[in-house]
Amino acid sequence: MPNHADVLIVGAGHAGAQCAIALRQSGFSGSIMLIGREPDLPYDRPSLSKDYFARDKSFERLLIRPAQFWADKQIALRLGEAVEAVHPDLKQVVLADESTVTYGTLIWATGGDPRPLAVPGANLSGIHTIRSRADCDGLMAAIDSGARRIAIVGGGYIGLEAAAVLARRECQVTVLEAAPRLLARVAGAEIAAFYAAEHTAHGVEIRLNASITALTGQDSVDGVALADGEVIPADAVIVGIGIAPSIAPLVAAGAAHGSGVSIDAFCRTSLPDVYAIGDCTAFACDHADGTVMRVESVQNANDQATCVARALCGEARPYRAFPWFWSNQYDLKLQTAGISLGHDATVLRGDPATRSFSVLYLKAGRAVAIDCVNMVKDYVQGRKLIEARARIDPASLADTSRQLKEMVSTI
């Protein structure tokens, strides 16, 4: 295995894999190396809590590209290895086995690690996350071995997607959310109420304002203790309370950082010849009025990867990609366009009782985001309104007899 690469990519998730692919597509002929902590070929991570966990897709169908692709494109893979240190002055990284790799350009694409629960008992066996294939395989093995009472800590996308799969398998599922409602960080109250009702109808128990004081058990977890003294029995616990960006080696090397490693409009860090892309990055988001934030999505990972590849091939363009997200739960497809952060009004379009509706988010009268539940047409047409930051009368937006595309011309 070579110990030098013209472009060294650390992180073999969506961002890292797409950057390597985009470099070759853009005509880059130098050497490329991709280092990943997991032993598996790069794969589609969002499917873990959806199709893979539900066993609707085999792992092979999650692969971003088959093994032969990487060989054909002369992209060297070092899998099952972790980078422990970065020395920008030497243009060198140090791996866990103390071997080194030098680089011409370094691209940091490590994503993040699941945030642990900071309570007594958090190290008991039987506590799971859903961030890697190994995580998901371990959880599925626990279910196969008889775990039926499942407590899920966190009412965001990951927790609710897992709850939907487990409800289909007739497990006894309890979702514990610290906030007053579900999806507090990513969606509005109308969407949260709808999904709470859907999960309840499928037998999932939702506990809001839940304050966890400990995980109970001897060697293995057997319950979740709440602040009011109640203990929720659990054969297994899933923790889905967000991720912490995996940036420690960059920070130790002196990279500017905040909620993630800081990058400019071209995905450059403050270190020379070091870029960063994907979930680990914090940047001024054009679609959130320049708020510096992390955007955890496949779209962001892929588009930042393409931004860097173009820059390295002499076609530098600032990152201006439009953010979008999705979640699958039961037979419901939630599609989101834009960033609803800081919205001051919402417009409900359709009737949630029909299980097909949309919510538009407004800020100072302008459309900044849209959530669509089983409403693909609204999603496709609404994106144009969001991208244009359109100012349209709320009554018109709520009128389902009019298609959103009719309003684009009024901008």
N, C-alpha and C positions, 0 to 999 in steps of 0.2 A: 504494500500500500504506500503511495507517495506521501511525503511529508511536506509538500508544498502545493498550493493551488493559487492560480491567478485570482480566482474568486472563491472564497471559502464561505460557505453558508452554514451557520450553526442553527439547527432546528429543522426537523424533517416533517413538519406539519404542512398545512395548506400553503402558508406563506413561503416557507423555504422551498418546497417542491415546485410551486408555481414560478418562483424566481428563477430557479435552474432551468425550467422549461422555457420561460420567456426569454432568457438569455440566448438559448440556442435558436429559438424562433426569430430572434432579432439579429441573428448572424454572428453572435459572439463565438470566436474560435479558440479562445484560450482555455486553460484547464479549469474545471469546476469540481469542487468537492462539497458534498452534503454530509454533515455530521448530525446524527440523531440519537437521543438517549434510548429510545425504544428499539428493540431488535427487529421490528417489522418494517417492511417497505412503507413509504409514505401512503397514508390512507385518509379517507374522509371521516374526520372526527365527529362532526355534528350528527352523523347517522348512528353513533353509538347509543344514544339515549332514545333513538327512534327505531329504525328498521332492524338494526343489529340486535339490540336488546329484545325486541319483539320476535326475533328469529325469522323475520321476513326476508333478510338478506344474509348471505354468507359473508365471511370476512373478505374472501377473494373479490367479491363484488364491490367492496369498499375501497379497494386499491386505486390510488390516483392514476397510476400507470403500472403495467406489468413489469416484472423484473427485466425482461429483455430490452424494454424501452431505455432504461438508464444506461445499460451497456452500449446500446446502439448510438446513443447521444453522447457517449463518452463523459458521463457524469459519474464520478467516483462516489460511492456510498460507504460511509463508515457508520454502521448502525450498532446500537447497543453501547454507545460510548458518549460520555458527557464531558463538556468543556468546564474546567474548574477555574481557569484564570485567563485573562487577556493582557498582553503586553504590547500596547500600541506603538511604543518606541522601537520595539524589535519586530513589529508586525508579525506577532506570534501568539498562538493560543496553546494552553497547556491542558491536556486531557487528564482524566481521573487516574489513568495508569502512569502519569508523569511523562508520557511521550509528548512531543510538540509538533505543531504544524505551522508553517509560515504561510503568509498570504500577501497578495497584492492589494486586494480589497476584501474586507470582512463584512458580511451581512448577517445581522443578529435577528433570528426569527424563532425564538424559543417559546413564544406563547406564555403560558402561566401555569402555576400549580394550584390545585384546589385549596381553598382556605380551610384550615382545620377548626373544629370547635374548641374553644379555649375554656373547657370545663373539666372537672374531675371525671375520669373514666374514658377520656377521648382516645386513649391508646388500647382499649380493649379490642379483642378480635370481634369480627362481625360488624365492623363499621366500614362502610364503603363510600367511595366516590365514583363518579362516572366521567373520567377524563381521558382514559386510555383503554386500549383493547384489554389489557390485563385487568384493569378495574372492572370492566363490564363482564369479562369471563368469570372473575371471582364472585361477582354478584349473582350471575346466572347459576353458578355452581351451588351457591347457598340456597337459592330458590329450589333447585332440583333436589337438594338434600333435605328439604322439608321446611325451610323457613317460610312461614305463611303470614306472620304478623310483622309488617314492615312500617317503620317510622321514617318519614322523610323530613329532614330539617332543611327548610328553605322552599318558599313558594314562588320561585322563578321558573324560567323555561325548563331547566334541567329537572328540577323536582317534579314539575307537573307532567312533563313528558314521561318520566319514569313512573309516576303514579298511574297514568293512563295505561301503560303496558301492564303493570302489576294488577290493575283492576280487571283487565281482560283475562288474567290468569287466576282470577278469583282469590287474590290475596286480600288480607285485611289491612288496608292502607290508611295511615294517618299522616296528614301533612301538617307540619308545625311551622308557622310563619311568625316571625317576631313583629312584623309591621301590622298595621290595622287592616291591610288587604293584601291579596295576592298581586304578583307582578308589579310591585310598587316602584321598582326602578325602571321599568321598560314599557309600561302601558298605563292607560287611564283607568278611571274608576268603572266606567261602563264595561270595558273589556274584563276587568278583574271580577266584577260581579257576575258576568256571564260565565266565566270559566269556573268560578266557585260553585255556581249552580249546576253546571255540567258535571263536575267531578262528584258533587254530592249525589246527583242522580245516578251515578255509576257506582255508588257505595263507598266512595272515598270520604273519610272524615277530615274536615278542614278545621284547624285550630288557629285562630288569629291572635295577635298580641301574646304569643306564646313565649315565655321566658324560660329558657332551659338552664337548670342549675347543675346537672350532672347526668352522665350516662352510667347506669347501674349494671352490676354483674360482677362475677369473680374473674374468670379468665375471658369469658365471652359476654358480650352485651346481652342484657335481658330486659332492659327498659330505659325510658327517658324520663328523668325527674324534672318536674316543672316547679316554678317558684311558689305556686299555691299549695305545694305538697303532693299533688297527684303524680303518680308514676304511670306512664303509658307503656304497657307491655310490648316488647319488641324482640323478635328473633333475629332481626337485622336492622341496621340503621343506615340510611343513605344521607350523606351530608352534601348539600348543594347550595352553598352560601357564597358563591363567587370564587374568583381566582386571584392570586397574587402574581404579578408579572415576574417571570424568571429572568432577572437582570442583574443578579448579584455580582457576577464577574465584571460586567461593564461598569457598574457603580464603583467597584473596588479599583477599577482602572481610571476612574475620574470622570466618567460620563455624566453629563447633566441629567437630572431625573426629577420626577414628581410622582404622579400616580403610575407612571411607566417611564421608560427611557425617553428622554426628550428628543424629538426630531423636528427638522425644519420642513419646508414645503416640498423638498426633494428627498425626504426620508433620511437625511444625513444626521448623525448624532454629533455631539460636540467633540468627538475623538476623530483624529485624521484618518481618512480612508475607511471609516466604519459607518455603515448604514444600519437601520433597524426597521423591521416591518412586522405587521400583524398585531396580535393581542397584547404584546408586551410594550407597545409604543404609546406615547402621549403626544398629541399634536393639536394645533389650533384648527378646529373643525369648521369649515366654511358654512356647513348646514346647521350649525348651532351657534351662529353669530360669533364665531371665532373662539368659543370656549375651548380651553385646553382639556382634552379628555382622551380616554381610551375607547375604541370602538371594537367590540368583540363580535366579529362576524366574518364569514367566509368571503363576503364581498370586499371588506376592508383588506383582508389578508391578500387576496388575489390582486386587487388593484394597486396596492402599495408594491407588491412584488413586480408588477409590470412597470410601475413608475421607476423603480430602481434599475430594472433591466434596460429600459430605454436610456436612462442616464448614462449607464456604463457603455452603451453602444453609440453614444454621441447624439442622442435625441432627447435631451433632458426637457421634461415638462413638469410643472408643479402639480402636486397631487390635489385633484379637485373632484374625486369620484363621489357619486351619489350613494348614500348609505341605504341599505335595505336588509331585512331580516325575515326569518320565517320560523314557524313552529308547527309540528303536527301532533295533535292529541285526539285520540279516538278517530272519528271521521271528520274532524275539524281541521282546516288548514288556515292558520293565521299568517297573514303576510303584512309586513310593515314597510313603509317607505318614509324616509326622513327621520329626523330626531325631534321627539316631542318635548325635550327638555325646556322648561320655562314657559310652556304654553299657558295661556290665560283664559282659554275658552275651548269648548268642544262642540262638535255638531254630530248628532247621531243620524245616520242615513240608513233607513230600514228598521226592521223590527227584530230584536234579538230572539224573540220567541220562535221565529222562523229558522233560526240557526244559520242565517245568511244576512249579514249586515256589515256596515262600515262605521268607523268613527274618525272624523277629521279633527285635527288639533290646530288651533289658531293662536297666533301671537301677534298682538297689536293689529288684529284684523287680517293678518296674512296666514295662508295655509302653510304649516311647517312640517306636518306629518300626517300619515293616514294608517290606520289599522283596519284590515279587511278580514273578516271571518267568512270563509266559503264564498268570497266575492272577488273572483279573479278579474272580472271586467273592471270593477271599481279600482282595484289595485293598479292595473295597467294604465287606466286613464288618469287616475289620481296622481300618479307619479309626475305627470307633466305639470299639474297644478303646483305640486310641492317644489319641483325643480325651479319653477318660475316665481316662487314665493307669491302666488296669486292672491289678490285681495278681491274676494267674491262675497256677495251677500249670503249670510248663513242660511236664510230661508231657501235660497236657490240651491245651496249645497244639500240641504235636507230633503229636497223634492226628488223622490226616487223615480218620478215620471220623466225626469230629465237625466240624460247620461252626462257623466262628468266631462266627457270629451267635448260636449256642446259648450261648456263653459270656458274651455281653453281659449277660444277665439275672443272671449270678452276680456282677456287679461290686458 
